[in-house]
Amino acid sequence: MTKPTGPLAGIRILDLTSVLFGPYATQILGDWGADVIKVETLGGDTWRYSGSFRNRGMSGHFMAVNRNKRGVALDLKHPGGKAALRRLIPSADVLVTNVRPVAMARLGFGYEECAALNPKLIYAAATGFGQDGPWAARPAFDEIIQASSGLASSVGSDDAPQFVPSLIGDKICGQALAGAVSAALFSRERTGKGQFVEVPMLETIAGFNSIEMLGGYAFDPPIGPAGYKRMKERKPVRTKDGWITMLPYSGDNWCAFFTAVGRPELIEELQVNDPVARAEHIDRIYAAMHEIGPSRTTAEWHELLLRLDVPHTPFAKISEITEHEHLKAVDYFTTIDHPSEGRTIQPRPATKFSEAPPNMHRPTPRLGEHSREVLAEAGYSSAEIDALIAAKAVGEG
């Protein structure tokens, strides 16, 4: 454990989230220096048990989004657990939850109840659907949001939708939530007031997807089809010995490309210098590129395109991503010696702050690992903590 050094050092966050959306957001805030207290049930976050693990309850999936946190286990249906959380709220700057707001209110920890305990509290709700709409009470997971936001239709088609094979909705919304909490903290610095913040998944992903995918439907009435034609045509290019991504983007890129490969006649034929015509003919342009691809090896393409300054890259295998030339050079993946889980590999915080660099200051906590420490800071005596543990109001790691 080291001292947190990021721009949020000194900010305390109560993290009442589980699985991915919320925990990813609070890990980002922890990376940026906040003291994040992860509050779990006595059974723990279900993400603890998803994926590969050396010890039950400490899966790689869980450890990937729960570093830089202290772990507390409370039964919020038990009077003692409720009382413990109420003791923690006055010292917190932020409370983040992905428990549905109605359920939080039933537990006695809705926004109004928490604001009464701490008027300067930022209360951030990670929801599936905006709480002012008819789907407010519905449960949401990544696939539900990919389906309902239009993302799956954009990836596949209206007739054959497909999911992105990644929990992309959770992760995008996690980043949005981290930004929203940071903005609310900045607002509090100016106004002195806490507030309720909501980041709904459906609205966030629908907006994210619509930027380019509304296409002609961005006008009323529509002036063309939905979708972004270039994305549908863009595919890996087969080379003589493998695959490469080539992305000539500008007119100059395409002219340099077709000239270098001995096909200058395609410059005029496909009108690559006119951005409007280029967009209209992008299927033919990409077809020509795919036809030319097998004429060179991946290494030969890399050398040529690097010389032409045309955007490109060979494909990285996920199993080899830690050996990526650039990522290795910037020491992006770090080996961590976890006290109970041994050597693990994690990416360091990617965002850079010149005056307050973020760091990895705490390993992922075991369930209830810091219950005693955090409750003692809240004023509980050792005997009181013992009694709460014996009553199963508090869990100890």
C-alpha positions as CSV (number, residue, x, y, z in Angstrom):
1,M,0.0,0.0,0.0
2,T,1.2,3.5,-0.9
3,K,-0.2,7.0,-0.4
4,P,-2.7,8.0,-3.1
5,T,-1.4,10.8,-5.2
6,G,-4.1,11.6,-7.8
7,P,-6.2,14.8,-8.1
8,L,-9.0,13.4,-5.9
9,A,-6.7,12.6,-2.9
10,G,-8.6,13.5,0.2
11,I,-12.1,12.7,-1.3
12,R,-13.9,9.9,0.4
13,I,-16.3,7.7,-1.6
14,L,-18.8,5.1,-0.3
15,D,-19.1,2.5,-3.1
16,L,-22.4,0.6,-2.8
17,T,-22.0,-0.9,-6.3
18,S,-21.5,-4.4,-7.7
19,V,-20.5,-6.2,-10.9
20,L,-19.1,-3.8,-13.5
21,F,-20.8,-0.5,-14.2
22,G,-20.5,1.0,-10.8
23,P,-17.2,-0.7,-9.6
24,Y,-15.4,0.4,-12.8
25,A,-16.4,4.0,-12.1
26,T,-15.3,4.0,-8.5
27,Q,-12.0,2.3,-9.4
28,I,-11.3,5.2,-11.8
29,L,-12.1,7.6,-8.9
30,G,-9.8,5.5,-6.7
31,D,-7.1,5.6,-9.3
32,W,-7.4,9.3,-9.3
33,G,-6.7,9.4,-5.5
34,A,-10.0,9.1,-3.8
35,D,-10.4,6.9,-0.6
36,V,-13.0,4.4,-1.9
37,I,-14.8,2.3,0.7
38,K,-16.4,-0.6,-1.0
39,V,-19.5,-1.7,0.9
40,E,-20.7,-5.2,0.1
41,T,-23.3,-7.6,1.5
42,L,-22.0,-10.4,3.7
43,G,-22.1,-12.7,0.7
44,G,-20.1,-10.3,-1.4
45,D,-20.3,-8.7,-4.8
46,T,-21.4,-11.5,-7.3
47,W,-18.6,-10.4,-9.6
48,R,-16.1,-11.9,-7.1
49,Y,-17.2,-15.3,-8.3
50,S,-17.2,-14.7,-12.1
51,G,-14.3,-15.9,-14.2
52,S,-11.0,-17.5,-13.2
53,F,-9.6,-17.3,-9.6
54,R,-6.9,-18.8,-7.4
55,N,-9.1,-18.3,-4.3
56,R,-12.9,-18.3,-4.3
57,G,-14.2,-14.8,-4.1
58,M,-11.2,-13.1,-5.8
59,S,-11.7,-13.6,-9.5
60,G,-9.6,-11.9,-12.1
61,H,-12.8,-10.1,-13.3
62,F,-13.4,-8.7,-9.8
63,M,-9.8,-7.7,-9.2
64,A,-9.8,-5.8,-12.5
65,V,-12.3,-3.2,-11.3
66,N,-11.8,-3.1,-7.5
67,R,-8.2,-2.0,-6.8
68,N,-7.6,1.2,-4.8
69,K,-10.5,0.4,-2.5
70,R,-11.0,-0.6,1.1
71,G,-13.5,-3.4,1.7
72,V,-16.3,-3.4,4.2
73,A,-19.1,-6.0,4.5
74,L,-22.5,-4.8,6.0
75,D,-25.9,-6.4,6.1
76,L,-28.1,-3.4,5.3
77,K,-31.2,-5.3,6.3
78,H,-29.9,-5.7,9.8
79,P,-30.3,-2.7,12.2
80,G,-26.6,-2.9,13.2
81,G,-25.6,-2.8,9.5
82,K,-27.9,0.1,8.8
83,A,-26.5,2.0,11.8
84,A,-22.9,1.4,10.6
85,L,-23.6,2.9,7.2
86,R,-25.4,5.9,8.8
87,R,-22.2,6.5,10.8
88,L,-20.1,6.5,7.6
89,I,-22.3,8.8,5.5
90,P,-21.4,12.1,7.3
91,S,-17.7,11.7,6.6
92,A,-18.2,10.8,2.9
93,D,-18.0,13.2,0.0
94,V,-19.7,10.8,-2.4
95,L,-22.1,7.8,-2.2
96,V,-22.3,5.8,-5.4
97,T,-24.9,3.0,-5.8
98,N,-26.3,0.8,-8.5
99,V,-29.0,-0.6,-6.3
100,R,-32.3,0.6,-7.8
101,P,-33.4,3.8,-6.2
102,V,-36.7,2.4,-5.0
103,A,-34.8,-0.4,-3.2
104,M,-32.4,2.1,-1.7
105,A,-35.3,4.1,-0.4
106,R,-36.8,0.9,1.2
107,L,-33.6,0.3,3.0
108,G,-33.7,3.9,4.3
109,F,-30.8,5.1,2.2
110,G,-32.6,7.1,-0.6
111,Y,-31.1,10.5,-1.5
112,E,-33.3,12.5,0.8
113,E,-32.4,10.3,3.8
114,C,-28.7,10.5,3.0
115,A,-28.7,14.2,2.3
116,A,-30.3,14.7,5.7
117,L,-27.2,13.1,7.3
118,N,-24.8,15.0,5.0
119,P,-26.2,18.0,3.0
120,K,-22.9,18.3,1.1
121,L,-23.1,14.7,-0.1
122,I,-22.9,13.9,-3.8
123,Y,-25.3,10.9,-4.2
124,A,-24.7,9.2,-7.6
125,A,-27.1,6.6,-8.9
126,A,-26.0,4.2,-11.6
127,T,-29.3,3.1,-13.2
128,G,-30.4,1.0,-16.1
129,F,-33.1,3.4,-17.3
130,G,-33.8,7.0,-16.4
131,Q,-35.9,7.2,-13.3
132,D,-38.4,9.7,-14.9
133,G,-39.4,7.2,-17.6
134,P,-41.8,4.1,-17.8
135,W,-38.9,1.6,-17.6
136,A,-37.5,3.1,-14.4
137,A,-38.1,-0.1,-12.3
138,R,-36.8,-2.6,-14.8
139,P,-33.5,-4.5,-14.2
140,A,-30.7,-3.9,-16.7
141,F,-27.6,-5.7,-17.7
142,D,-25.2,-5.0,-20.6
143,E,-27.0,-7.2,-23.2
144,I,-30.3,-5.6,-22.3
145,I,-28.9,-2.1,-22.9
146,Q,-27.1,-3.2,-26.1
147,A,-30.4,-4.5,-27.4
148,S,-32.7,-1.6,-26.3
149,S,-30.3,1.2,-27.3
150,G,-30.0,0.3,-30.9
151,L,-26.4,-0.7,-30.5
152,A,-27.0,-4.3,-31.4
153,S,-28.9,-3.2,-34.5
154,S,-26.0,-1.0,-35.5
155,V,-23.4,-3.8,-35.0
156,G,-25.5,-6.3,-37.0
157,S,-28.6,-5.1,-38.7
158,D,-32.3,-4.5,-38.1
159,D,-33.0,-8.0,-39.3
160,A,-30.0,-9.7,-37.6
161,P,-28.9,-7.7,-34.6
162,Q,-25.6,-8.7,-32.9
163,F,-24.0,-7.9,-29.5
164,V,-20.6,-6.4,-29.2
165,P,-18.7,-9.3,-27.6
166,S,-17.6,-7.1,-24.7
167,L,-19.5,-5.6,-21.8
168,I,-19.2,-2.3,-23.6
169,G,-22.3,-0.7,-22.1
170,D,-21.2,-1.2,-18.6
171,K,-17.7,0.1,-19.3
172,I,-18.8,3.2,-21.2
173,C,-21.3,4.1,-18.5
174,G,-18.7,3.5,-15.9
175,Q,-16.5,6.1,-17.5
176,A,-19.5,8.5,-17.8
177,L,-20.3,8.0,-14.1
178,A,-16.7,8.8,-13.1
179,G,-16.9,12.0,-15.1
180,A,-20.3,12.9,-13.6
181,V,-19.1,12.4,-10.0
182,S,-16.0,14.6,-10.8
183,A,-18.2,17.3,-12.3
184,A,-20.5,17.2,-9.3
185,L,-17.5,17.5,-6.9
186,F,-16.3,20.5,-8.9
187,S,-19.8,22.1,-8.7
188,R,-19.8,21.6,-4.9
189,E,-16.4,23.4,-4.7
190,R,-18.1,26.4,-6.3
191,T,-21.5,26.3,-4.6
192,G,-21.0,24.3,-1.4
193,K,-24.0,22.2,-2.2
194,G,-24.3,18.4,-2.6
195,Q,-26.7,17.0,-5.2
196,F,-28.3,13.9,-6.7
197,V,-26.6,12.6,-9.9
198,E,-28.0,9.9,-12.1
199,V,-26.3,8.1,-15.0
200,P,-28.8,5.9,-16.8
201,M,-27.4,3.2,-19.1
202,L,-30.0,3.3,-21.8
203,E,-29.9,7.0,-22.4
204,T,-26.0,7.1,-22.1
205,I,-25.6,4.3,-24.7
206,A,-28.3,5.5,-27.0
207,G,-26.7,8.9,-27.1
208,F,-23.2,7.3,-27.6
209,N,-24.4,5.1,-30.5
210,S,-26.5,7.8,-32.2
211,I,-23.5,10.1,-32.9
212,E,-22.8,8.5,-36.2
213,M,-25.4,5.7,-36.4
214,L,-28.5,7.9,-36.8
215,G,-27.2,8.8,-40.2
216,G,-29.9,10.3,-42.3
217,Y,-32.3,10.0,-39.4
218,A,-30.5,12.8,-37.7
219,F,-32.8,15.1,-39.9
220,D,-36.5,15.5,-39.6
221,P,-37.8,14.1,-41.9
222,P,-35.0,11.6,-42.6
223,I,-32.9,12.4,-45.6
224,G,-31.2,9.0,-45.9
225,P,-30.8,5.6,-44.2
226,A,-29.7,5.1,-40.6
227,G,-26.2,3.8,-40.0
228,Y,-22.7,4.7,-41.0
229,K,-21.8,3.1,-44.3
230,R,-18.0,3.2,-43.8
231,M,-18.3,1.1,-40.6
232,K,-20.2,-1.6,-42.3
233,E,-17.5,-1.8,-45.1
234,R,-14.5,-1.6,-42.8
235,K,-13.1,-5.1,-42.2
236,P,-9.7,-6.7,-41.5
237,V,-7.6,-6.9,-44.7
238,R,-6.1,-10.3,-45.6
239,T,-2.3,-10.1,-46.4
240,K,0.0,-12.7,-48.0
241,D,0.6,-14.2,-44.5
242,G,-2.0,-12.8,-42.1
243,W,-4.1,-9.8,-41.4
244,I,-3.7,-6.0,-41.1
245,T,-5.9,-3.0,-40.5
246,M,-5.4,-0.3,-43.2
247,L,-7.2,3.0,-42.8
248,P,-6.3,5.5,-45.4
249,Y,-8.5,8.3,-44.3
250,S,-7.9,11.5,-46.2
251,G,-7.8,12.1,-49.9
252,D,-4.0,12.5,-49.7
253,N,-3.9,9.1,-47.9
254,W,-5.8,7.3,-50.6
255,C,-3.8,9.0,-53.4
256,A,-0.5,8.0,-51.8
257,F,-1.8,4.4,-51.2
258,F,-3.1,3.7,-54.7
259,T,0.0,5.4,-56.3
260,A,2.4,3.3,-54.1
261,V,0.7,0.0,-55.0
262,G,0.7,0.8,-58.7
263,R,-3.0,1.5,-59.1
264,P,-3.0,5.3,-59.7
265,E,-6.0,5.0,-62.2
266,L,-8.2,4.2,-59.1
267,I,-7.7,7.8,-57.9
268,E,-9.9,9.2,-60.6
269,E,-12.1,6.2,-61.1
270,L,-13.1,6.1,-57.4
271,Q,-13.0,9.9,-56.9
272,V,-11.0,9.5,-53.7
273,N,-10.1,13.2,-53.6
274,D,-13.7,14.3,-53.2
275,P,-14.9,13.6,-49.6
276,V,-18.5,13.4,-50.6
277,A,-17.9,11.1,-53.6
278,R,-15.4,9.1,-51.5
279,A,-18.1,8.4,-48.9
280,E,-20.5,7.4,-51.6
281,H,-18.0,5.0,-53.2
282,I,-16.5,3.7,-50.0
283,D,-17.7,0.1,-50.7
284,R,-15.8,0.0,-54.0
285,I,-12.8,1.7,-52.5
286,Y,-12.5,-0.8,-49.7
287,A,-13.2,-3.7,-52.2
288,A,-10.1,-2.5,-54.1
289,M,-8.0,-2.4,-51.0
290,H,-9.0,-5.9,-50.1
291,E,-8.2,-7.1,-53.6
292,I,-4.7,-5.6,-53.3
293,G,-4.1,-6.8,-49.7
294,P,-2.8,-10.3,-50.5
295,S,0.0,-8.9,-52.7
296,R,2.2,-8.2,-49.7
297,T,3.1,-9.7,-46.3
298,T,1.9,-8.0,-43.2
299,A,5.5,-6.9,-42.5
300,E,5.8,-5.4,-46.0
301,W,2.5,-3.6,-45.6
302,H,3.6,-2.2,-42.2
303,E,6.9,-0.9,-43.7
304,L,5.1,0.7,-46.7
305,L,2.2,2.3,-44.8
306,L,4.6,3.6,-42.1
307,R,6.6,5.3,-44.8
308,L,3.5,6.8,-46.4
309,D,2.1,7.9,-43.0
310,V,-1.1,6.0,-43.6
311,P,-2.9,4.9,-40.5
312,H,-2.6,1.1,-40.0
313,T,-1.7,-1.6,-37.5
314,P,-1.3,-5.4,-37.4
315,F,-3.9,-7.2,-35.3
316,A,-3.0,-7.8,-31.6
317,K,-4.1,-11.0,-30.0
318,I,-5.8,-10.5,-26.6
319,S,-3.6,-13.3,-25.2
320,E,-0.5,-11.3,-26.3
321,I,-1.7,-7.7,-25.5
322,T,0.7,-7.4,-22.6
323,E,3.6,-7.8,-25.1
324,H,2.4,-5.0,-27.4
325,E,5.4,-2.9,-28.5
326,H,3.9,0.5,-27.5
327,L,2.2,-0.7,-24.3
328,K,5.4,-2.3,-23.1
329,A,7.4,0.8,-23.9
330,V,5.1,2.9,-21.7
331,D,4.9,0.3,-18.9
332,Y,1.1,0.1,-19.2
333,F,0.6,-3.4,-17.8
334,T,2.0,-3.8,-14.3
335,T,2.6,-6.9,-12.2
336,I,1.1,-6.6,-8.7
337,D,2.0,-8.8,-5.8
338,H,-1.3,-9.2,-4.1
339,P,-1.0,-10.3,-0.4
340,S,-3.4,-13.3,-0.8
341,E,-3.7,-13.8,-4.6
342,G,0.0,-13.7,-5.6
343,R,1.2,-12.1,-8.8
344,T,-1.5,-10.5,-11.0
345,I,-1.3,-8.3,-14.1
346,Q,-3.3,-5.1,-14.4
347,P,-3.2,-2.0,-16.6
348,R,-2.1,1.1,-14.7
349,P,-4.4,4.2,-14.8
350,A,-4.2,5.5,-18.4
351,T,-5.2,9.2,-17.7
352,K,-2.2,11.4,-16.9
353,F,-2.2,14.5,-14.6
354,S,1.0,16.4,-14.6
355,E,0.5,17.9,-11.1
356,A,-1.2,15.0,-9.4
357,P,-0.3,11.7,-11.1
358,P,-2.6,8.8,-10.3
359,N,-1.2,5.6,-8.8
360,M,-2.1,2.1,-7.8
361,H,-2.0,2.5,-4.0
362,R,-4.1,-0.4,-2.8
363,P,-4.6,-4.0,-3.9
364,T,-8.1,-5.3,-4.4
365,P,-9.7,-6.0,-1.0
366,R,-10.9,-9.4,0.3
367,L,-14.5,-9.4,1.4
368,G,-14.8,-7.4,4.6
369,E,-11.0,-7.0,4.8
370,H,-11.2,-3.4,6.2
371,S,-14.4,-3.6,8.1
372,R,-12.7,-3.2,11.5
373,E,-10.5,-0.4,10.3
374,V,-13.2,1.6,8.7
375,L,-15.7,1.2,11.6
376,A,-13.0,2.2,14.0
377,E,-12.5,5.4,12.0
378,A,-16.3,6.0,12.4
379,G,-15.9,5.8,16.2
380,Y,-16.9,2.2,17.0
381,S,-14.9,0.6,19.8
382,S,-13.4,-2.9,19.4
383,A,-16.1,-4.4,21.6
384,E,-18.8,-2.8,19.5
385,I,-17.3,-4.1,16.3
386,D,-17.0,-7.6,17.9
387,A,-20.7,-7.5,18.8
388,L,-21.7,-6.4,15.2
389,I,-19.6,-9.2,13.7
390,A,-21.2,-11.7,16.2
391,A,-24.6,-10.5,15.3
392,K,-23.8,-10.9,11.6
393,A,-24.5,-7.3,10.9
394,V,-20.9,-6.9,9.8
395,G,-18.6,-9.3,7.9
396,E,-14.9,-9.5,8.6
397,G,-12.3,-10.6,6.0
